């Protein structure tokens, strides 16, 4: 029996020897925000939207072009004139040189410029919100994973306590057997229970190792880097009342703000499509230079230069109904965007109400669960004394042990559930960064 105990203790020790300095939640969040790939990607996308949000990208500014061409040609030419004169040339060289500096400016295009300017501003805001959304989501994920690790390690402590109880019972049954007052069956049952508790502890240790690997992946650090949390148990924040929560959601929820911007962006798309129904007016001005030389012809060279300027107007009268079709489709898209906003708003508020009700329910359950743990501790201490005196058998003692374990596990599960709800409510109300950083 001693050899069995030594083997089990050695296996458990292998899992638990990797100790390192404890890490705080803020340290993990800082690491995640610095290393997370998706955050870095969305920050770059937000910068792209910022780069695009300039006046020159709206079409409001003029364009200036410098154009130059030079060409040579060699032609076999025969020219017959009315007076009977004939002029011929073989491989006659012709040159053409054109240069121009031209500026053009669209002064009116159905107010498309103003719609485009608004759209770029909304896209810039949306890029910033997307970046903030992934930051908030990453912080929420890290906070949840951190407290899940706290939860799993609390389970370890209870499993260790249960194993210690099983070890105590096994020792009692062994002494009874040695002095002849115990039975082989009682000893065997105690040994099986001890080994069962050892298996449960080993399984939990492996669960924690897997969780740490997943957490290191989220932090983008070395996958097998040891993690030791600095917190013990759960400290849950007090949540405001229902009306305050719903007001915070309306004011600060990231998804609702994104949907608001999507609706505004769809409205600018509609304005730009409607701009196609108006005429387009362009102004242009520039300076041109042209020179042509010819080996055969009325003149050897022709040269012209000087300024040029004017205006052009275009107005589409009919294009197969394409403009009308695009406007109608964009109107439907805008309507869908508004409907999606209402749907998301309804869903988020439903989530908040469900979490709020669950928060209150679990808070009440925790009070009862703590009372159960206190009572079961008293019952266990009594059962322990009775086992020493032989007043109860090993089976009844085992039932008491399991009830004590289950009461503690129920309390830990409720506390972890309450912490998870707290994290979700802070995320939905836009306070996750304020609460945990």
PEWOPE-V833424 format. One record per residue. N is the residue number from 1. SS is DSSP state (H for helix, E for strand, L for the rest). OMEGA is omega in degrees with one decimal (* if undefined). D_LAST is the distance of its C-alpha to the last C-alpha in Angstrom with 1 decimal. Layout:
# PEWOPE-V833424
n->N ss->SS omega->OMEGA d_last->D_LAST
n->N ss->SS omega->OMEGA d_last->D_LAST
This chain:
# PEWOPE-V833424
n->1 ss->L omega->179.8 d_last->51.3
n->2 ss->H omega->179.5 d_last->49.8
n->3 ss->H omega->177.8 d_last->49.6
n->4 ss->H omega->-180.0 d_last->47.6
n->5 ss->H omega->-179.4 d_last->45.1
n->6 ss->H omega->179.7 d_last->44.8
n->7 ss->H omega->-179.4 d_last->44.1
n->8 ss->H omega->179.5 d_last->41.4
n->9 ss->H omega->-179.7 d_last->39.7
n->10 ss->H omega->179.4 d_last->39.9
n->11 ss->H omega->179.5 d_last->38.3
n->12 ss->H omega->-179.1 d_last->35.4
n->13 ss->H omega->178.8 d_last->35.0
n->14 ss->H omega->-179.9 d_last->34.8
n->15 ss->H omega->-168.5 d_last->31.6
n->16 ss->H omega->-175.5 d_last->30.0
n->17 ss->L omega->-175.6 d_last->30.9
n->18 ss->L omega->179.5 d_last->28.1
n->19 ss->L omega->176.2 d_last->25.8
n->20 ss->L omega->-179.0 d_last->23.1
n->21 ss->L omega->-176.9 d_last->20.5
n->22 ss->L omega->179.6 d_last->17.7
n->23 ss->E omega->177.8 d_last->14.3
n->24 ss->L omega->178.0 d_last->11.1
n->25 ss->H omega->-178.9 d_last->8.6
n->26 ss->H omega->177.9 d_last->6.0
n->27 ss->H omega->178.5 d_last->9.4
n->28 ss->H omega->179.1 d_last->10.2
n->29 ss->H omega->179.1 d_last->7.5
n->30 ss->H omega->178.8 d_last->8.4
n->31 ss->H omega->-178.9 d_last->11.9
n->32 ss->H omega->-178.9 d_last->11.9
n->33 ss->H omega->-179.1 d_last->10.8
n->34 ss->H omega->-170.1 d_last->13.4
n->35 ss->H omega->-172.4 d_last->16.1
n->36 ss->L omega->-177.0 d_last->16.1
n->37 ss->H omega->-175.1 d_last->19.5
n->38 ss->H omega->177.8 d_last->19.0
n->39 ss->H omega->179.3 d_last->16.2
n->40 ss->H omega->178.6 d_last->18.6
n->41 ss->H omega->-177.9 d_last->21.4
n->42 ss->H omega->175.4 d_last->20.0
n->43 ss->H omega->176.6 d_last->19.0
n->44 ss->H omega->177.9 d_last->22.7
n->45 ss->H omega->176.7 d_last->23.9
n->46 ss->H omega->178.3 d_last->22.2
n->47 ss->H omega->176.1 d_last->23.9
n->48 ss->H omega->178.2 d_last->27.2
n->49 ss->H omega->177.5 d_last->26.9
n->50 ss->H omega->178.1 d_last->26.3
n->51 ss->H omega->-179.4 d_last->29.3
n->52 ss->H omega->-175.2 d_last->31.4
n->53 ss->L omega->179.2 d_last->30.7
n->54 ss->L omega->-176.2 d_last->33.5
n->55 ss->H omega->-178.1 d_last->36.9
n->56 ss->H omega->-179.5 d_last->38.9
n->57 ss->H omega->-179.8 d_last->37.5
n->58 ss->L omega->-174.9 d_last->38.8
n->59 ss->L omega->-177.4 d_last->42.5
n->60 ss->L omega->-176.0 d_last->42.9
n->61 ss->L omega->177.6 d_last->44.0
n->62 ss->L omega->174.5 d_last->47.4
n->63 ss->E omega->-179.5 d_last->48.0
n->64 ss->E omega->-178.6 d_last->50.4
n->65 ss->E omega->172.5 d_last->52.3
n->66 ss->E omega->-172.9 d_last->54.8
n->67 ss->E omega->177.5 d_last->57.3
n->68 ss->E omega->176.2 d_last->60.1
n->69 ss->E omega->175.0 d_last->62.6
n->70 ss->E omega->-177.2 d_last->65.6
n->71 ss->E omega->176.1 d_last->68.0
n->72 ss->E omega->175.8 d_last->71.4
n->73 ss->E omega->178.0 d_last->73.9
n->74 ss->E omega->-172.9 d_last->77.4
n->75 ss->E omega->168.3 d_last->79.7
n->76 ss->E omega->-168.2 d_last->83.3
n->77 ss->E omega->172.5 d_last->84.6
n->78 ss->E omega->180.0 d_last->87.9
n->79 ss->E omega->178.3 d_last->88.5
n->80 ss->E omega->-177.7 d_last->91.7
n->81 ss->L omega->-176.6 d_last->92.6
n->82 ss->L omega->-179.0 d_last->94.9
n->83 ss->L omega->178.2 d_last->97.6
n->84 ss->L omega->-179.8 d_last->97.8
n->85 ss->L omega->178.6 d_last->95.9
n->86 ss->E omega->175.8 d_last->93.7
n->87 ss->E omega->-178.4 d_last->90.9
n->88 ss->E omega->175.4 d_last->89.4
n->89 ss->E omega->175.9 d_last->86.7
n->90 ss->E omega->-176.7 d_last->85.5
n->91 ss->E omega->179.4 d_last->82.0
n->92 ss->E omega->-176.2 d_last->81.6
n->93 ss->E omega->174.4 d_last->78.3
n->94 ss->E omega->177.8 d_last->76.2
n->95 ss->E omega->179.6 d_last->73.0
n->96 ss->E omega->179.8 d_last->70.4
n->97 ss->E omega->177.8 d_last->67.7
n->98 ss->E omega->176.3 d_last->65.2
n->99 ss->E omega->-179.5 d_last->62.4
n->100 ss->E omega->169.5 d_last->60.3
n->101 ss->E omega->-172.8 d_last->57.2
n->102 ss->E omega->174.0 d_last->56.0
n->103 ss->E omega->178.3 d_last->53.3
n->104 ss->E omega->-175.6 d_last->52.5
n->105 ss->E omega->175.8 d_last->50.4
n->106 ss->E omega->-176.2 d_last->49.8
n->107 ss->E omega->177.1 d_last->50.2
n->108 ss->E omega->175.9 d_last->49.9
n->109 ss->L omega->177.6 d_last->48.7
n->110 ss->L omega->178.6 d_last->48.3
n->111 ss->L omega->178.4 d_last->45.0
n->112 ss->H omega->-178.3 d_last->43.2
n->113 ss->H omega->-177.3 d_last->41.6
n->114 ss->H omega->177.3 d_last->39.8
n->115 ss->H omega->179.3 d_last->38.6
n->116 ss->H omega->178.4 d_last->37.4
n->117 ss->H omega->178.4 d_last->35.6
n->118 ss->H omega->-178.4 d_last->33.7
n->119 ss->H omega->179.2 d_last->32.9
n->120 ss->H omega->177.8 d_last->31.4
n->121 ss->H omega->178.7 d_last->29.2
n->122 ss->H omega->178.6 d_last->28.0
n->123 ss->H omega->176.2 d_last->27.5
n->124 ss->H omega->178.2 d_last->25.4
n->125 ss->H omega->-179.8 d_last->23.1
n->126 ss->H omega->177.0 d_last->23.2
n->127 ss->H omega->177.2 d_last->22.1
n->128 ss->H omega->179.5 d_last->19.1
n->129 ss->H omega->177.5 d_last->18.3
n->130 ss->H omega->177.8 d_last->19.0
n->131 ss->H omega->178.8 d_last->16.6
n->132 ss->H omega->179.7 d_last->13.8
n->133 ss->H omega->-178.8 d_last->15.1
n->134 ss->H omega->174.7 d_last->14.8
n->135 ss->H omega->179.1 d_last->11.3
n->136 ss->H omega->-179.2 d_last->10.5
n->137 ss->H omega->178.8 d_last->13.0
n->138 ss->H omega->178.1 d_last->11.9
n->139 ss->H omega->178.6 d_last->8.4
n->140 ss->H omega->-179.5 d_last->10.7
n->141 ss->H omega->-179.1 d_last->13.2
n->142 ss->H omega->179.5 d_last->11.3
n->143 ss->H omega->179.0 d_last->10.1
n->144 ss->H omega->-179.9 d_last->13.7
n->145 ss->H omega->178.9 d_last->15.3
n->146 ss->H omega->-177.9 d_last->13.6
n->147 ss->H omega->171.5 d_last->14.9
n->148 ss->H omega->176.1 d_last->18.1
n->149 ss->H omega->174.7 d_last->18.6
n->150 ss->H omega->-179.8 d_last->18.3
n->151 ss->H omega->-178.1 d_last->20.8
n->152 ss->H omega->179.0 d_last->23.1
n->153 ss->H omega->171.4 d_last->23.2
n->154 ss->H omega->175.2 d_last->24.0
n->155 ss->H omega->178.3 d_last->26.8
n->156 ss->H omega->-178.2 d_last->28.0
n->157 ss->H omega->179.0 d_last->28.4
n->158 ss->H omega->176.2 d_last->30.4
n->159 ss->H omega->176.8 d_last->32.5
n->160 ss->H omega->177.8 d_last->33.2
n->161 ss->H omega->178.4 d_last->34.3
n->162 ss->H omega->178.1 d_last->36.5
n->163 ss->H omega->177.6 d_last->37.9
n->164 ss->H omega->177.1 d_last->38.7
n->165 ss->H omega->178.9 d_last->40.5
n->166 ss->H omega->177.4 d_last->42.5
n->167 ss->H omega->177.3 d_last->43.4
n->168 ss->H omega->180.0 d_last->44.7
n->169 ss->H omega->179.7 d_last->46.7
n->170 ss->H omega->178.0 d_last->48.1
n->171 ss->H omega->178.6 d_last->49.2
n->172 ss->H omega->-178.8 d_last->50.9
n->173 ss->H omega->177.9 d_last->52.8
n->174 ss->H omega->179.4 d_last->53.8
n->175 ss->H omega->178.4 d_last->55.3
n->176 ss->H omega->179.4 d_last->57.1
n->177 ss->H omega->-178.0 d_last->58.5
n->178 ss->H omega->-178.6 d_last->59.7
n->179 ss->H omega->173.3 d_last->61.6
n->180 ss->L omega->179.2 d_last->63.0
n->181 ss->L omega->178.9 d_last->61.4
n->182 ss->L omega->179.9 d_last->58.8
n->183 ss->L omega->177.4 d_last->59.3
n->184 ss->H omega->-179.8 d_last->58.4
n->185 ss->H omega->178.5 d_last->56.8
n->186 ss->H omega->178.8 d_last->54.4
n->187 ss->H omega->-179.6 d_last->53.5
n->188 ss->H omega->177.5 d_last->53.0
n->189 ss->H omega->178.2 d_last->50.7
n->190 ss->H omega->179.1 d_last->48.6
n->191 ss->H omega->178.8 d_last->48.3
n->192 ss->H omega->179.4 d_last->47.4
n->193 ss->H omega->178.5 d_last->44.6
n->194 ss->H omega->-179.2 d_last->43.3
n->195 ss->H omega->175.6 d_last->43.2
n->196 ss->H omega->177.5 d_last->41.7
n->197 ss->H omega->177.6 d_last->38.8
n->198 ss->H omega->178.1 d_last->38.5
n->199 ss->H omega->179.6 d_last->38.3
n->200 ss->H omega->179.3 d_last->35.5
n->201 ss->H omega->179.4 d_last->33.6
n->202 ss->H omega->177.3 d_last->34.2
n->203 ss->H omega->-179.9 d_last->33.2
n->204 ss->H omega->177.2 d_last->29.8
n->205 ss->H omega->178.3 d_last->29.3
n->206 ss->H omega->176.0 d_last->30.0
n->207 ss->H omega->179.9 d_last->27.6
n->208 ss->H omega->178.5 d_last->24.8
n->209 ss->H omega->178.3 d_last->25.9
n->210 ss->H omega->179.2 d_last->25.8
n->211 ss->H omega->179.3 d_last->22.3
n->212 ss->H omega->176.7 d_last->21.1
n->213 ss->H omega->179.3 d_last->23.0
n->214 ss->H omega->179.0 d_last->21.4
n->215 ss->H omega->176.2 d_last->17.9
n->216 ss->H omega->176.7 d_last->19.0
n->217 ss->H omega->178.4 d_last->20.4
n->218 ss->H omega->179.5 d_last->17.1
n->219 ss->H omega->-177.4 d_last->15.5
n->220 ss->L omega->175.3 d_last->18.7
n->221 ss->L omega->179.8 d_last->19.7
n->222 ss->L omega->-170.4 d_last->23.1
n->223 ss->L omega->-177.3 d_last->23.9
n->224 ss->L omega->176.3 d_last->25.4
n->225 ss->L omega->-178.0 d_last->22.9
n->226 ss->L omega->179.2 d_last->22.5
n->227 ss->L omega->175.0 d_last->19.3
n->228 ss->L omega->-177.4 d_last->19.1
n->229 ss->E omega->-176.9 d_last->16.3
n->230 ss->L omega->-177.1 d_last->15.7
n->231 ss->L omega->178.2 d_last->15.5
n->232 ss->L omega->-176.0 d_last->18.8
n->233 ss->L omega->-174.0 d_last->19.2
n->234 ss->L omega->173.0 d_last->17.0
n->235 ss->L omega->-174.3 d_last->15.4
n->236 ss->L omega->178.1 d_last->15.4
n->237 ss->L omega->174.0 d_last->14.2
n->238 ss->L omega->179.4 d_last->17.1
n->239 ss->L omega->176.6 d_last->17.6
n->240 ss->L omega->179.8 d_last->19.5
n->241 ss->L omega->-173.2 d_last->23.1
n->242 ss->H omega->-177.4 d_last->24.2
n->243 ss->H omega->179.1 d_last->25.2
n->244 ss->H omega->178.7 d_last->21.9
n->245 ss->H omega->-178.9 d_last->20.1
n->246 ss->H omega->177.9 d_last->22.7
n->247 ss->H omega->177.5 d_last->22.5
n->248 ss->H omega->178.4 d_last->18.7
n->249 ss->H omega->-179.5 d_last->19.5
n->250 ss->H omega->-175.2 d_last->22.4
n->251 ss->H omega->-166.6 d_last->20.5
n->252 ss->H omega->-178.4 d_last->17.2
n->253 ss->L omega->-174.7 d_last->17.8
n->254 ss->H omega->-178.1 d_last->17.5
n->255 ss->H omega->178.0 d_last->20.6
n->256 ss->H omega->179.0 d_last->22.7
n->257 ss->H omega->176.4 d_last->22.0
n->258 ss->H omega->179.2 d_last->23.0
n->259 ss->H omega->176.8 d_last->26.2
n->260 ss->H omega->179.5 d_last->27.0
n->261 ss->H omega->177.5 d_last->27.0
n->262 ss->H omega->177.9 d_last->29.0
n->263 ss->H omega->178.7 d_last->31.5
n->264 ss->H omega->178.1 d_last->31.8
n->265 ss->H omega->177.0 d_last->32.3
n->266 ss->H omega->178.5 d_last->35.0
n->267 ss->H omega->177.4 d_last->36.7
n->268 ss->H omega->175.3 d_last->36.9
n->269 ss->H omega->178.9 d_last->38.4
n->270 ss->H omega->178.4 d_last->41.0
n->271 ss->H omega->-179.5 d_last->41.8
n->272 ss->H omega->176.9 d_last->42.4
n->273 ss->H omega->178.9 d_last->44.7
n->274 ss->H omega->178.9 d_last->46.6
n->275 ss->H omega->179.4 d_last->47.1
n->276 ss->H omega->178.5 d_last->49.5
n->277 ss->H omega->-177.4 d_last->52.0
n->278 ss->L omega->175.1 d_last->52.5
n->279 ss->L omega->178.1 d_last->54.5
n->280 ss->E omega->-177.9 d_last->53.0
n->281 ss->E omega->179.1 d_last->54.3
n->282 ss->E omega->169.6 d_last->54.0
n->283 ss->E omega->177.5 d_last->55.4
n->284 ss->E omega->178.1 d_last->56.4
n->285 ss->E omega->179.9 d_last->58.0
n->286 ss->E omega->179.5 d_last->58.9
n->287 ss->E omega->-176.0 d_last->61.6
n->288 ss->E omega->174.8 d_last->63.8
n->289 ss->E omega->-179.1 d_last->66.2
n->290 ss->E omega->176.6 d_last->68.5
n->291 ss->E omega->-179.9 d_last->71.4
n->292 ss->E omega->175.3 d_last->73.7
n->293 ss->E omega->-177.8 d_last->76.6
n->294 ss->E omega->179.8 d_last->79.2
n->295 ss->L omega->-179.8 d_last->82.2
n->296 ss->L omega->179.1 d_last->84.1
n->297 ss->L omega->-179.8 d_last->84.2
n->298 ss->L omega->-178.2 d_last->85.2
n->299 ss->L omega->177.8 d_last->83.0
n->300 ss->L omega->-179.9 d_last->81.7
n->301 ss->E omega->177.4 d_last->78.4
n->302 ss->E omega->-175.5 d_last->76.5
n->303 ss->E omega->176.9 d_last->73.8
n->304 ss->E omega->178.3 d_last->71.7
n->305 ss->E omega->179.5 d_last->68.7
n->306 ss->E omega->-179.2 d_last->67.1
n->307 ss->E omega->174.7 d_last->64.3
n->308 ss->E omega->179.5 d_last->63.4
n->309 ss->E omega->-179.7 d_last->61.4
n->310 ss->E omega->-179.2 d_last->61.3
n->311 ss->E omega->177.1 d_last->59.4
n->312 ss->E omega->178.3 d_last->58.9
n->313 ss->E omega->178.3 d_last->58.2
n->314 ss->E omega->-178.4 d_last->57.6
n->315 ss->L omega->-178.7 d_last->57.4
n->316 ss->L omega->178.9 d_last->57.2
n->317 ss->L omega->-179.2 d_last->59.9
n->318 ss->L omega->-179.5 d_last->59.4
n->319 ss->L omega->179.1 d_last->57.3
n->320 ss->L omega->-179.8 d_last->58.2
n->321 ss->L omega->-176.5 d_last->55.8
n->322 ss->H omega->-178.4 d_last->52.7
n->323 ss->H omega->179.5 d_last->51.1
n->324 ss->H omega->-179.7 d_last->51.7
n->325 ss->H omega->-178.4 d_last->50.3
n->326 ss->H omega->178.5 d_last->47.1
n->327 ss->H omega->-179.3 d_last->46.5
n->328 ss->H omega->178.9 d_last->47.1
n->329 ss->H omega->179.1 d_last->44.8
n->330 ss->H omega->175.2 d_last->42.0
n->331 ss->H omega->177.7 d_last->42.6
n->332 ss->H omega->177.4 d_last->42.1
n->333 ss->H omega->177.9 d_last->38.9
n->334 ss->H omega->178.0 d_last->37.6
n->335 ss->H omega->178.2 d_last->38.6
n->336 ss->H omega->178.6 d_last->36.9
n->337 ss->H omega->177.5 d_last->33.6
n->338 ss->H omega->178.5 d_last->33.9
n->339 ss->H omega->178.0 d_last->34.8
n->340 ss->H omega->177.2 d_last->31.8
n->341 ss->H omega->179.0 d_last->29.5
n->342 ss->H omega->179.7 d_last->31.2
n->343 ss->H omega->179.0 d_last->30.9
n->344 ss->H omega->179.1 d_last->27.2
n->345 ss->H omega->179.5 d_last->26.7
n->346 ss->H omega->-178.2 d_last->28.9
n->347 ss->H omega->-179.0 d_last->27.2
n->348 ss->H omega->178.4 d_last->23.7
n->349 ss->H omega->176.1 d_last->25.0
n->350 ss->H omega->177.6 d_last->26.9
n->351 ss->H omega->-179.7 d_last->23.9
n->352 ss->H omega->-179.6 d_last->22.1
n->353 ss->H omega->178.6 d_last->25.3
n->354 ss->H omega->178.1 d_last->25.8
n->355 ss->H omega->-179.0 d_last->22.4
n->356 ss->H omega->178.7 d_last->22.9
n->357 ss->H omega->178.8 d_last->26.3
n->358 ss->H omega->177.8 d_last->25.3
n->359 ss->H omega->-179.9 d_last->22.5
n->360 ss->H omega->-179.9 d_last->25.3
n->361 ss->H omega->-178.3 d_last->27.8
n->362 ss->H omega->177.0 d_last->25.7
n->363 ss->H omega->177.9 d_last->24.8
n->364 ss->H omega->179.3 d_last->28.6
n->365 ss->H omega->-179.5 d_last->29.3
n->366 ss->H omega->178.2 d_last->27.0
n->367 ss->H omega->179.0 d_last->29.2
n->368 ss->H omega->-179.3 d_last->32.3
n->369 ss->H omega->177.4 d_last->30.8
n->370 ss->H omega->177.1 d_last->30.1
n->371 ss->H omega->177.8 d_last->33.7
n->372 ss->H omega->179.7 d_last->35.0
n->373 ss->H omega->178.7 d_last->33.4
n->374 ss->H omega->-179.2 d_last->34.9
n->375 ss->H omega->-178.8 d_last->38.3
n->376 ss->H omega->174.2 d_last->38.3
n->377 ss->H omega->178.0 d_last->37.6
n->378 ss->H omega->179.6 d_last->40.7
n->379 ss->H omega->-179.5 d_last->42.7
n->380 ss->H omega->-179.4 d_last->41.7
n->381 ss->H omega->176.6 d_last->42.8
n->382 ss->H omega->-179.6 d_last->46.1
n->383 ss->H omega->179.3 d_last->46.6
n->384 ss->H omega->178.3 d_last->45.9
n->385 ss->H omega->-180.0 d_last->48.7
n->386 ss->H omega->177.4 d_last->51.0
n->387 ss->H omega->178.3 d_last->50.5
n->388 ss->H omega->-177.4 d_last->51.5
n->389 ss->H omega->-178.7 d_last->54.7
n->390 ss->L omega->-177.7 d_last->55.4
n->391 ss->L omega->175.8 d_last->55.2
n->392 ss->L omega->179.7 d_last->53.1
n->393 ss->L omega->-177.0 d_last->53.1
n->394 ss->H omega->-179.5 d_last->50.4
n->395 ss->H omega->179.0 d_last->49.9
n->396 ss->H omega->178.5 d_last->49.0
n->397 ss->H omega->178.7 d_last->46.8
n->398 ss->H omega->178.0 d_last->44.9
n->399 ss->H omega->177.3 d_last->44.4
n->400 ss->H omega->178.7 d_last->43.0
n->401 ss->H omega->-178.6 d_last->40.6
n->402 ss->H omega->177.8 d_last->39.4
n->403 ss->H omega->176.6 d_last->38.9
n->404 ss->H omega->179.8 d_last->36.8
n->405 ss->H omega->-177.7 d_last->34.7
n->406 ss->H omega->178.4 d_last->34.3
n->407 ss->H omega->179.0 d_last->33.4
n->408 ss->H omega->179.1 d_last->30.5
n->409 ss->H omega->177.8 d_last->29.4
n->410 ss->H omega->179.0 d_last->29.6
n->411 ss->H omega->-179.3 d_last->27.3
n->412 ss->H omega->179.5 d_last->24.7
n->413 ss->H omega->178.2 d_last->24.9
n->414 ss->H omega->-179.9 d_last->24.6
n->415 ss->H omega->177.8 d_last->21.5
n->416 ss->H omega->177.7 d_last->19.8
n->417 ss->H omega->179.7 d_last->21.1
n->418 ss->H omega->178.0 d_last->19.6
n->419 ss->H omega->179.0 d_last->16.1
n->420 ss->H omega->177.4 d_last->16.6
n->421 ss->H omega->177.3 d_last->17.9
n->422 ss->H omega->-179.9 d_last->14.9
n->423 ss->H omega->-179.6 d_last->12.7
n->424 ss->H omega->178.9 d_last->15.4
n->425 ss->H omega->177.4 d_last->15.9
n->426 ss->H omega->178.8 d_last->12.3
n->427 ss->H omega->-178.1 d_last->12.8
n->428 ss->H omega->-179.2 d_last->16.3
n->429 ss->L omega->175.0 d_last->15.6
n->430 ss->L omega->-177.1 d_last->13.1
n->431 ss->L omega->-173.4 d_last->10.2
n->432 ss->H omega->179.2 d_last->8.1
n->433 ss->H omega->178.8 d_last->5.5
n->434 ss->H omega->-173.1 d_last->6.0
n->435 ss->H omega->-168.2 d_last->6.2
n->436 ss->H omega->179.4 d_last->3.8
n->437 ss->L omega->* d_last->0.0
